[in-house]
Amino acid sequence: MMTGAFAEALRRDSAALLEQYEAGRWVPEPAERQLAGDLARGQWSEVFFRACLRDVPAAVRSGRLIDVVAPAAELLDREGVDHRLVLQLRLLVDTLAPEI
């Protein structure tokens, strides 16, 4: 199933990005951290993700976080969403989110 393969690819990409962050090989832009903070504080759904992604600054659009967050938006509200993907994204977002 294409959606399953897509979700698995996003989960792997999200895990790899988190690993690179933890190893110091990727440093997110402050605007990416802000996006992570915005995402961390909300109820995850396609509508919420799209609202957070609307009008993000260029630093986010050219960064790496957007590559896993934006495609995930369309999967969040689907029946049978891959919960491993959601958990991996949540781990990434929560790790990057600035302290509240």
C-alpha atoms as one frame of an Amber mdcrd trajectory, in Angstrom:
protein
   0.000   0.000   0.000   1.478   3.332  -1.055   0.293   5.225   2.032   1.958
   2.643   4.271   5.216   2.911   2.354   4.997   6.699   2.431   4.368   6.700
   6.193   7.286   4.325   6.756   9.596   6.525   4.670   8.558   9.598   6.673
   9.082   7.703   9.935  12.595   6.730   8.857  13.358  10.282   7.701  12.110
  11.691  10.992  14.201   9.193  12.977  17.282  10.007  10.880  16.791  13.742
  11.399  16.485  13.253  15.150  19.633  11.112  15.155  21.530  13.797  13.221
  20.318  16.452  15.662  21.349  14.408  18.694  24.777  13.720  17.129  25.287
  17.426  16.414  25.308  16.937  12.622  22.177  19.057  12.153  21.366  22.278
  13.940  17.843  23.554  13.323  17.280  27.225  12.595  15.562  29.189  15.391
  12.462  29.405  13.180  12.425  25.598  12.887  12.563  25.349  16.675   9.656
  27.793  16.864   7.645  25.651  14.456   8.449  22.590  16.576   7.251  24.478
  19.643   4.024  25.467  17.916   3.428  21.870  16.838   4.282  20.499  20.280
   1.564  22.582  21.929  -1.354  21.575  19.718  -3.791  18.756  19.032  -2.328
  17.003  16.006  -4.519  16.854  12.926  -4.162  17.727   9.276  -5.937  21.051
   9.864  -3.667  21.955  12.790  -0.481  21.058  10.901  -1.552  23.041   7.856
  -2.374  26.052  10.055   1.084  25.882  11.655   2.740  25.549   8.251   0.904
  28.472   6.699   3.125  31.533   6.355   6.241  29.981   7.899   9.405  32.024
   7.340  11.902  31.258   4.590  14.285  29.728   7.141  11.707  27.005   7.767
  10.874  26.509   4.089  14.552  26.004   3.266  15.273  23.884   6.335  15.078
  20.162   6.919  12.253  19.923   9.452   9.681  20.947   6.841  10.659  17.889
   4.772   9.098  15.549   7.342   6.429  17.760   8.878   4.699  19.033   5.739
   4.158  15.623   4.081   2.967  14.140   7.373   0.054  16.589   7.516  -1.882
  14.702   4.882  -1.506  11.397   6.728  -2.594  12.481  10.198  -6.360  12.315
   9.718  -6.452   9.169   7.621  -8.070   6.094   9.036  -5.414   3.613  10.033
  -2.674   6.218  10.383   0.661   4.599  11.195   1.030   5.289  14.896   4.769
   4.574  14.708   5.048   7.588  12.405   3.053   9.774  14.775   5.181   8.679
  17.748   8.430   9.299  15.855   7.287  12.744  14.724   6.176  13.571  18.260
   9.601  12.565  19.589  11.343  14.738  17.009   9.073  17.748  17.596   9.204
  17.489  21.376  12.995  17.212  21.314  13.350  20.307  19.113  10.689  22.409
  20.812  12.125  25.249  22.883  11.547  25.056  26.594   8.232  26.554  27.622
